[in-house]
Amino acid sequence: DVIEDTPISKDELTEIFGEEVASLVDGVSKLEKDKNISRELLQAKTFEKLVNAMQADPRVVMIKFADRMHNMQTLGALRPDKRKRIANETLEVYVPIATHLGMFIFKTELEELAFKHLHPWRYRTIKHLVKENEKRKAMIDGLIDEIQLQFQQLGINATVRERRRNLLNIYRKLKANQFKKNVRKQKVINASIPFIVLTDSVDECYRALGVIHQFYTPVFNKLTDYIASPRVNGYQSIHTAVLTTDRRVLNFQIRTKEMHSVAESGIVALWRHYNQSELAGGVWRLPQDKSIRRWLKSFKTVSSLSSDSMEFYKAVKRDLSAFDEIQVLTPKGEPMALPKGATVIDFAYSIHRELGKTLKNAKVNGVDVPPHYELAAGQMVELFTDIDTRPSVHWLRCVKTARARVAIRHYLRTLSTDELAEAGYQEIKYYLSQQEI
């Protein structure tokens, strides 16, 4: 807050601390208030500046999240309307960014602080309900001892502990069950018990999984192996759910201690593999880093194609709200993260703008599909282009990503009046054909 809250300028910071530190501080500083523009537009412009700074130097991310965390921890001193606005912005913008970057320590803490300020009574009520009584604590301790003993007998060096519960997620579950009859709050809260298993090696992760599945009854379709197929942000873990003899559901996340560090801190945990000059220069060598870099770079593309900062801000917020992701593969086997419901068009634009612009059709797992085909997790996508092919208006109804949506709109803005009329005619023709008219 030095530049925005004190008389010190960026030039003075540069003179005292050097260009590198000054650029980092400037990257997280808000724009100066201007009475000629609305608060919403100023917020949009500030966010655009932040995203561009993040793309140029990833260390800006850490500074901004530390700043936002401090802001959320001191919201109590502000007016109720301002608290609500900042808390909503945190949930809509900063929590999704933390999720994409794998920074779950920040994600969880920011979610709970936002929940606390948006719904103080509900926050206190759920916190009270979650607070362990002695009976439940004894039961959980007994389960941990039981599992730990099984590991020790087989020579598996693993630690079991209860995982922290997210109060906002519990509130969302309660809300989803509020219209169901005979469902008590305590039953929803205690429906499952989350555990984490930390090992020294990948081999011990799979051995621990075998013990858990042998000792308890696995829940059908609840096993996901993110070690074999990591998330794009670098997250690795085995997720499984099992039933005890008294029908309790136990949820396990099994990973190595090194994987746990990445699971908690995300991109920050990966920085130990780089020196300062590599970080400052944007030299990212690890595969998961490159995926994150591509994600951040997509914002720069959206910014350059947007008509103004407000269009950029709305497009990115919509993108960030897509929590459910899928991973699809390029013909070279490189994983690409897309929001659930994304199409071949989204895939093309996520690689390069020109690929999207000239996209004709594609093959998914070897089968011919049209551009608007909706992709599913694990599919391999091969694109085919034609220099005479151009984006269609109806593509805007198909796409899920900001990058694709803004690029298509940018292309349509370049058309002449006659070309727009033709595009409108083709859109009506397409709609009628879909309705079989």
N, C-alpha and C positions, 0 to 999 in steps of 0.2 A: 504493500500500500504506500510505499515511499513516494512514488511519482505522483499518485493521485491525491494523497492526503497531506503532503508537505510541500514547501516551496522548492524542494530540490528537483532539478530537471534531469533528463536522461544524460545530457552532456556532462553535467557535474558528476553523476554516478560513473560515467565512462572515465572521467579524469581521475577519480579516486580509486575505483575498483577495476577498471579495464572494460573493454568493449563486450567481452563475453558475459560478465555478470550484469552489466547494464542491459544487454539484450534480453536476458532471462527475466529480469525485473520488469522491463517494459512489456514483455510478452503477456504477463498476467495482470497488467494494469488496465483499469477501465479507461474508456475514452472520456475526455472532458465533457461536462454537461453543456448542452447547447439549447437555449430556449426556443430555437427555431425548429427543433425536431422533437418528436414524441419520445416518451420514456421507452416505449416498445421498440422504436427504431434504434434508439441509442443502445438498448440491450442487444438487439440483433447485430449492430455494428461491432460492439464489444466482443460478442461471441465469435464473430467472423475473424476478428483480429486474433483472438485466443487460439482458434483452430489453426490458423495459418502459422502462428508461433509454435504450436505443438508439432506441426508437420516439419518445421525447419529444425527444431531442437526438442527431442523428446523429454528432456529434463524439465521443460516448462510444465509438463503434466504433473509431476510430483509437487512442484511449488504451488500450482493452482489448487490441487486437492488439499494440501496442507492449509492453504488460505481458506478454502471453502469449509473445511472441517472446523477451523477456528470460528468462522462466521456462524456456523450452525450451533456451536457450543455456547455462543454468546447472544443468541437471538432474543433471549428473555428480556433484554433491555429495550427492544424495539416495539413500535406500535403493533397491535394485533394484525392489521391489514398488511403491513410490511413483512411481518413474520410469515404469514400465510403465503405471500407472493414468493419470498425467497425459498421457503420449504417446497412449494410446488415446482419451482425452477430446478431445485436440487433433484427431485424425483424424476422430472421430465428430461433433464439434460445430463447432470453430473453422475447420477447413479448408472444410467445406461453406458456412459463413456467408461466408467470404472469397470463395468461388467465386460465390455468389449476388450479392455486392456488386461483383464484377469486380476484386477486389483480388488479382491473380495474383502479385504480388511476395510478399505474405504467404503466399498459398496454397502456392506452390512451396517457400518456405523452411521453413514449418511442416511440410509433408509430409516433407521430407528430414530434418529434425531428429527428427521422430517415428519415422521409419524407422530412423534411426541408433540411437535408444535402444531400440526394440523388437527390432531384429535387427542388432546391431552387427557380427557376422561377415559377414552377407550384405551389409550396407551397404559394408563395406571391400572385399569381393570385387568387387562390381559397380563401385564407384568405381575400382578398379584396372583392371578390364576396359575401362571407358569411357575411361580416360586415353589420350589420343592418342599413337600412335607417330608417328615422323617421316614414314613413308610415307603414313599416312592424312591427316595434317595437310597434306602437300604436295598430295594429291589434292583436298582440300576447298578449299585456297587456289586451286588451278587452276580448279576449278568456279566459284568466286566471281569470279575474273578474267575467265573466259569469259563469264559472264552480264553482268558489269559493262560489258564491252566492247560487247556487243550493245545495252545501254541507251544508252551514250555515242554510238554510231553513229547512233541514232535520236533523239538529243537529249532523252532521258528522264533527268531529274535524280532518280536513285534510288540508294540505298545497299543493298548486299547483305551479310548476315553470317550466320554459323551461329547457330542458336537454342540456348539452353541446354537441356540434356537433363535430364529429371526422373528421378532414380535410382529413386524408388518406382514410377513407371510402367514403367521397364525391368524392375524386379523382378517386377511383375505380369505382364508379357509373358513373361518367362522361366518363371514359374510356370504360365502357361496353356499353354506349349509343352513342359513337362517330361515329358509322357507320349508325345510324338511321337518317333518313331524318327529317328535320324540328324540331329537338330537340335542343332547346337553352340551354346553360349552366345554366342560371338563373332558367329555368324551372325545370331542374334536381335538382338543389340545393334547390329550394323551393317546391319540389314535396310533401314533408311531413314536419310536425312540431313535434318535439319530446318533450314530457312533462313527468314530474315525479310527482307522487302524494304520499305524505308521511302521514301516519296515526299513531295513537297511539295503534291500536289493529288490529288483523287479521279480526275480525268481521267488522270493519270499512273499511277494504280493499274491502271486497265483497259488502258492501253497496255502497261504492264509485263507484265500477264497475257498479252496477245496475243503479246509477244515470247517469253515462256517457253514458251507452247504451240506456237509456230512453231519454236522451236529444239530442243525436246524432244518426246517422245511423251506426250500427256496420258493419265493412267490413268482408265479409264472409271468414272463415277459418284463421282469424288473432288473435284468442284468444288462449293464452297458459297460463296455470296455474302452475307456478313454486312454488307456496305456497303449494298446495296439493302434488305436485311431485317435490321436490327440485332437483336442479342439484347436482351432486356428490360433487362439491366443496363447497356446502352449500348455494349457491345462491338461494334466494326466491323472487318472484315477480309475479304479474299478468301482462301479456303483452296483449294489445288489440289495435286495430286501428279502427277509426270511421271516418265518412264523415260529414262535416258541410253542411249547406244548400247551400253554394256557392261552393261545391264539393272539399273543401280542405281536405286532409288526416291528421288526428291528431293521432300520436302514443303515447300511454300511457304506463308507467311502474308504477304499484301501489304496494306499500309495506309499512311495518311499519318502524319506525325510526331505530329500532334495525336491521331489515333486510337490511336497507340501509347501515348501518355501515359494515355489512358483504359483501354487494354487491360492496362497494368501496374498502375495504381493504382485503377482503377474509380471508385467514388463520390467518392473523395478528389480525383481530378483534375477532377471537375465542380464542386467547391466554389469554384474561382476565379471562377465566374460569380456568386457571391453575396457579400454583405457579412456581417459578423458577426451583426448583428441578425436578418437573414433566416435564417441557419443556426440560431441559438438559438431563434427563433420557429417553426421548422419550415416556413418559406415556401419550397417547392420548386417552381420554375417549369418546369424542363426535363422533357420527356416521359419520359426514362429515369429521372430522379429520382422522378417520380410513381409509376412502376412499382415502384421499390425501396421507396418509402414505403408503397405498398399491401401489398407483401410483408411489411414490418416490422409494419404495422398488423394483418395477419392473426394475428400472434402474440398481440397484445393481445386479439383476439377469442377465440382458443383459450384464453388464460389466464382470461378472464372466464367461459367456459363449462365449464372443467375442474372436476372435483370437488375436486381438490387439486393441489399443486405437482408431485407425482410423476406424475400423469396428464398434466399439461401437458408435463413434461420428456420423458416417453416418446413422446408424440405428436409433439412438435417434432423430436426426434432421428430418428424414423422419416421425417418429412417431409424432413429435411436429407439423409438417406441416398439420396434420389432424385436422383442426379447427372444422369440423362438427362432433358432437358426438351423440351417442344414449345411452340410458340406458336400459339394460335388467335385468331380475330378476333371482336369484337362486331359487331353490325349496323352500327355507326358506323365500323368499320374499326380500332378500337383493339386493339392486340395484348395478349394475356393469356398469361402463362407458367404452364404446368401441368406436373406430372411426367408422364413417358411412361406411358401406360396410364390416364390420368385419364378420367373419364366426364363426361357432361352434368351429373350431380349435382355433381361437383367444381367445374365451371365456374360453376354457379348459386351455390353457396356462396362461391366466390371473389369474386363481385360483391357479394352481400349475403345475410345470413342468412335474411331473409324470402323471398327468391327461392328459396332451396333448400328452405325449409320448405313452400312452396306450389307447388313445381314439379310440373307435370303431364306435359309432353312438350316436344319441341323440334324445330326444323328445322335440319339441318346441310347447308349448301350448297343450301338449298331443299327438302331431302328430309326427310319426317317420320321421327323416330327416338324411341325410348323413353328414359326418364331414365338407364338404365344403359348407354347406347350409349358405346363407347370412342372417344374423339376422336383425330384424327390431325393432324399439323402442317399449318398453313395453312388449316384449315377455318373457315368462318364459321358462328357459332352464334347462333340466335335462340330465346329461351326463351318458353314459354307456361305461365301459372300458373292456379291455381284455388283460391279461398279455402277450399274444402272438401277439398282434397288435403293429405295429411300424409306425413311421412317414413315409410318402411317399414323393418322390421328388416333385410330382406335387402339394403338399400342399404349397410349396413356392410360387406358382402362385396365391394361394387363400388367403393367410393371409395378414392382414393389419398392425399388431402390430410388433414392434421391438422385443418384448419378444418372440413371437411365431417364427418369422423368424430366429432369432439368435439361438434359442434352436434347431430348426430343422436342421440348418446348423451344429451346434455343434454335433448333433447326427450323421449326415451323415459323418462327419470327423472321427468318431470312427469306421466306417465300414472297413472291409478288402477289398482287391481288388476284390475278388469273390463276396462279398456282394454288392459292388458298381456296379459291372456288372449286377447283378440280379436286383438291384434297377433301373438301366438304362433301362433294358429290360421291367420291369413293367411300367416304365414311357412311353416308346414308345407304349406299349400295351394299356395303359390308353388313350393316345392321339388318337390312331387309333380308339378306341371304341367311343370316343367323336365325331369323324368325321364320324362315322358309316361306317368305312372301314373294 
